[in-house]
Amino acid sequence: MDENRLVLVARFPTAYKAHIAKGRLEAKGLTAWVTDELAPRRGLVGVGLLVPASQTEEAKRILDTMPGLFNFLGI
């Protein structure tokens, strides 16, 4: 696996929820990016949250500790 490749770990219904999750990941020392911020306005599936491939498992573990708070669309 290319460790520098970005992996989609979650989709959220709104950009602000994706940014809150991004902040949580960054607070834990991970690197994250929000993508497709305008997707909900365009009728697309949601706002994406990306992390480097090497941080995928840790990011999913952290996101799993936030059920109900984000109601994320998952991947």
Contacts in CASP RR format, 6 or more apart in sequence:
PFRMAT RR
TARGET T0000
AUTHOR 0000-0000-0000
METHOD contacts of the structure
MODEL  1
MDENRLVLVARFPTAYKAHIAKGRLEAKGLTAWVTDELAPRRGLVGVGLL
VPASQTEEAKRILDTMPGLFNFLGI
1 53 0 8 1.000
1 54 0 8 1.000
2 53 0 8 1.000
3 52 0 8 1.000
3 53 0 8 1.000
3 54 0 8 1.000
4 52 0 8 1.000
4 53 0 8 1.000
5 52 0 8 1.000
5 53 0 8 1.000
6 33 0 8 1.000
6 50 0 8 1.000
6 51 0 8 1.000
6 52 0 8 1.000
6 53 0 8 1.000
7 50 0 8 1.000
7 51 0 8 1.000
7 52 0 8 1.000
7 53 0 8 1.000
7 56 0 8 1.000
8 35 0 8 1.000
8 48 0 8 1.000
8 49 0 8 1.000
8 50 0 8 1.000
8 75 0 8 1.000
9 49 0 8 1.000
9 50 0 8 1.000
9 51 0 8 1.000
9 56 0 8 1.000
9 59 0 8 1.000
9 60 0 8 1.000
9 63 0 8 1.000
9 75 0 8 1.000
10 18 0 8 1.000
10 21 0 8 1.000
10 48 0 8 1.000
10 49 0 8 1.000
10 63 0 8 1.000
10 72 0 8 1.000
10 73 0 8 1.000
10 74 0 8 1.000
10 75 0 8 1.000
11 45 0 8 1.000
11 46 0 8 1.000
11 47 0 8 1.000
11 48 0 8 1.000
11 49 0 8 1.000
11 72 0 8 1.000
11 73 0 8 1.000
11 74 0 8 1.000
11 75 0 8 1.000
12 18 0 8 1.000
12 21 0 8 1.000
12 46 0 8 1.000
12 47 0 8 1.000
12 48 0 8 1.000
12 49 0 8 1.000
12 70 0 8 1.000
12 72 0 8 1.000
12 73 0 8 1.000
13 40 0 8 1.000
13 46 0 8 1.000
13 47 0 8 1.000
13 71 0 8 1.000
13 73 0 8 1.000
14 40 0 8 1.000
14 47 0 8 1.000
15 34 0 8 1.000
15 37 0 8 1.000
15 40 0 8 1.000
15 47 0 8 1.000
17 47 0 8 1.000
17 70 0 8 1.000
17 71 0 8 1.000
17 72 0 8 1.000
18 34 0 8 1.000
18 37 0 8 1.000
18 47 0 8 1.000
18 48 0 8 1.000
18 49 0 8 1.000
19 34 0 8 1.000
20 70 0 8 1.000
21 32 0 8 1.000
21 49 0 8 1.000
21 63 0 8 1.000
21 66 0 8 1.000
21 70 0 8 1.000
21 72 0 8 1.000
22 32 0 8 1.000
22 33 0 8 1.000
22 34 0 8 1.000
22 49 0 8 1.000
23 32 0 8 1.000
24 62 0 8 1.000
24 63 0 8 1.000
24 66 0 8 1.000
25 31 0 8 1.000
25 32 0 8 1.000
25 49 0 8 1.000
25 51 0 8 1.000
25 59 0 8 1.000
25 62 0 8 1.000
25 63 0 8 1.000
26 32 0 8 1.000
28 58 0 8 1.000
28 62 0 8 1.000
30 51 0 8 1.000
30 55 0 8 1.000
30 58 0 8 1.000
30 59 0 8 1.000
30 62 0 8 1.000
31 51 0 8 1.000
31 52 0 8 1.000
31 55 0 8 1.000
32 49 0 8 1.000
32 50 0 8 1.000
32 51 0 8 1.000
32 59 0 8 1.000
33 49 0 8 1.000
33 50 0 8 1.000
33 51 0 8 1.000
34 47 0 8 1.000
34 48 0 8 1.000
34 49 0 8 1.000
34 50 0 8 1.000
35 47 0 8 1.000
35 48 0 8 1.000
35 49 0 8 1.000
35 50 0 8 1.000
36 44 0 8 1.000
36 46 0 8 1.000
36 47 0 8 1.000
36 48 0 8 1.000
37 47 0 8 1.000
39 45 0 8 1.000
39 46 0 8 1.000
39 47 0 8 1.000
39 48 0 8 1.000
40 46 0 8 1.000
40 47 0 8 1.000
45 73 0 8 1.000
46 73 0 8 1.000
49 59 0 8 1.000
49 63 0 8 1.000
49 72 0 8 1.000
51 59 0 8 1.000
63 70 0 8 1.000
63 72 0 8 1.000
END
